Amino acid sequence: QVQLVESGGGKVQTGDSLTLSCTASGLTFSTYDMAWFRLPPGKEREFVASIRWKDSSTNYADSAKGRFTISMDNAKTEVYLQMNSLKPEDTAEYYCAARRLLSTRWDFWGQGTQVTVRS
């Protein structure tokens, strides 16, 4: 059974940095893509970044490029989202997600961790 548990959220000031962690169990990174999504208040869920262990490829939303970095530790089965230069518009519930390599749907989700950026 795949389980994803996020941690690392909190309340920060504009310009601060924060690193989110996602601990995965019940899967192996070699056969899954991993991603971070976020749900801003009053808005729809949006993609932030994804990573594929198999070829080390990453993808970022335009809003994340240059400020956020997604990475993973295969030995710990953890995925990270390093967020720098945070802005108030980054305020959201952040979710870790996983999908099998041949799937187009993100099938597994964590419970989320809240990030609040104060101006």
N, C-alpha and C positions, 0 to 999 in steps of 0.2 A: 504494500500500500504506500503510495507516494504521499509524503508529507513535507510541507514547506513552512518554515517558521522564520518570520522576519524579526529583526531587532535593530536598535540603533537610532530610532527616530527621536525627536525632541524639539525643543523650542530654541531657536537661534536668532541671531541678528543678521540683517542684510550684510552680505559680504563674507559671512562665516562659512566654514566647511563642516561637512558631516559625512560619515560613512555608514551606510546601511549594510546589514548582513542578512543573508538568507541561508539557513541551515536546511539542507535537503536530506531526506531519507527515503529509502524504498526505490531509488533509481541510481543509475550510473551515468555520469556526465557524457560518456562516450556515445550514448544512444539518445540523448536529449539536448534540445536547445533550452536555454534559460534566459529569462528576461525580467525586466522591471517595468511595471506600469504604475500609473498614479491616477488618483481620483481627486481633482481639485474641488473645493466646495462649490456646489451649484452647477458643476459641469459634468461632462461625460468622462469616462475612463479613457486615458490616453497612453499610448506607448511611449516609453522613455528610452530603453536600450535593451539589446539582446546580445547573447554570446553563444558561440558554438565551440565546445572544447575540441571537437574532432579536427578542425582546421584553424582554430584560434580566431575565427572571424567575428567581428562585432558590427553592430548597427546602432545608430543613435537617431533619436528625433532631433529635428533642427534646434529645438529649445535646449537640448542637452549637449550638443556638439561644442567642444572646446571647454566645457565646464565640468561635465560628468565623465566618469570612467567606470566601465563595468569590467569586472575581473572575476576569476574563480580559482579556488584552491581544490584541486581534484582529490587530494589526500583527505581533506576535511569535508569534502562535498559541500562547500560553502560558496556562495556567490556574493559579490560585494558591489556596492554602488558608491563610489567616491564622488561626492558633490562639493564643488568649490564655487566660490563667488555666488552664494545663494541669494535669491531675490524673493520678494514677497509673493510673486506669482508662482514660485516653486512650492508654496504651501499646498499640501495634499496628503491624502492617505496613500502610502506607497506599498505596492504589492509585488511580491515575487511570483513568477509563473514559470511553468515548465510544459514542454510538449515533446512528443516523440519526434525523431528526426524526419519522418515521412509524413507527419501530420501538419495540417495548415491551421489547426485550432489549438489554442492554449488550453490544455485540459486540466491542469492542476494549478491551484492557487493557494497562497498563504492567507493568513488572516489580516495582514496589513500592519503597517506601523506609521504613526502620524508624524509628519514633519511640518512645523510651523515656523515661518520666517517672518520676523518682525521688522518693520521699517524703522 
